[in-house]
Amino acid sequence: MIPGEYGCPMNKLIIEVLKIKGTCPVYKVGDRIVINEGYKLSLKETDKVCMHSLASIIPYYVALSKGVDPKTLGLAKEGNKAYLQCLDPCEFTGGGTVIFEVELRK
């Protein structure tokens, strides 16, 4: 397989909690979700998974795992890291909106 290709064993998508607006009952800053080989959720390397956050991650994880530039997807202004947020509008729910930094490691 070619490095950067979907399913390449060398690819690891690291999704890390960068910031929390409000109070999140699931995540804390620094928690990680790790996806290996483009589609395998690493339970050993993942701290926690909130179902609400998956709704924000799922549309992008395949493209990011394939090495698509986050700027092309509108997920960054500069650099090679993408930024996503969960769907919880904390101002209206009393919960917490989580900001994720997403990086592809080959």
PyMOL commands that set and color helices and strands:
alter all, ss='L'
color gray80, all
select helices_A, chain A and resi 51-57+61-65+90-93
alter helices_A, ss='H'
color red, helices_A
select strands_A, chain A and resi 12-22+32-36+40-41+82-85+96-105
alter strands_A, ss='S'
color yellow, strands_A
deselect
rebuild
show_as cartoon
